[in-house]
Amino acid sequence: MKHLKNSLVVLTLCLFIGGCQSTPFFGIKTFHTESDDLHVIQVHPNRLRQKCLFLNAEAENNWRHQYLMHILNHKNEVLEIMGSTNQDKDTCYSQIQKIDKVLQSEGQVRICARDKLKIIQATQEQKSIIQFEQLGNHKPTYEARTFDSICSSKKCVGDNSAWVKTCPGFVKH
Amino acid sequence: MAQKARKKITSVREHSMRVPISEKNPTGITVRDRHLRRLKGTYLDSTEIKAIFKNYVHKDLAYPTKGKLTKKYKNADNYDDIIAVWTDYFNKKFNANPPLDPDVLKALISSESDFHPDPTGNRKIAIGIAQITKQTLKILQDPDGEAKEFIFKNIRQKDLKDPNISIPMAVRWLQRKKETATSKL
């Protein structure tokens, strides 16, 4: 009986550890295609930050905003993902709100990003700091990749209609 | 002695004009505001844009590179004909040296709209495949503006959603920007 009790404790512990391992806080899978690389990133929402970058190039371009997403990986490296085209201010902030709803709905989201991952060549001073609250402040490690879409188990946000392919498991819309 | 070349007049002052007799104009004469003089080849409206494209001689045209972007963008090669015709048209019109490379325009379209004829992200300010802003549309139709040498006429914002209209306007604007940049060198 005592032996059985010990076995139960070990089994429970194994199940607990196994359960914890089944929901990692970061994971990335890369798929090489003919035209570019597609990345499926699985991440906990507290490792994701969004912003609209205002591109103040010249007076007539005051409308230009670029959607940016920053993801902190398990090595404390930051992946930068950006919208493929510029947007006006309202559209960009409305996209942030829509994605916020996806982030709040679940403890794990999946993101599809495009293009090859490359380490940023800029100096540390040139990089902007991204705040991840309790996970600390970090600077982008990789050059910005292109945003395709973000999905919870129920909903997806993003426009990938212009491209030929999207990530496996994602839908073109 | 060589004769001095006359400056090309592109606008007509306010003048009187005969019109059919009506209740509004019982004398049959009205006053027409200052307007553009219709000199062939000094401005384009949507009808003429379409006519030029339809009748353009495609022989020896420089086309943008085909097939490179179609693996990524599904519409990438759909507008090659329009790009080739209008870069050639404006290169000849302005005797551009070096000529504007059609690949430059294709790259511009790729970055502006991902080859989407009507991207939704900026509709309030920039429209169509080349994302021409309302301000640029105004300049491109202004007889006194910076592009006065060759302007467009009667192009509405909604017309810019048609790549057949917005691509020639984008080429004209790029030619203008090329001139500005060259003058600064």
Interface residues (C-beta under 8 A of the other chain):
Chain A: T33 E34 S35 D36 E60 W63 G83 S84 T85 N86 Q87 D88 D90 T91 C92 D159 S161 A162 W163 V164
Chain B: T70 K71 K72 Y73 K74 N75 S111 E112 S113 D114 F115 H116 P119 T120 G121 N122 R123 K124 I125 A126 Q131 T133 Q135 T136
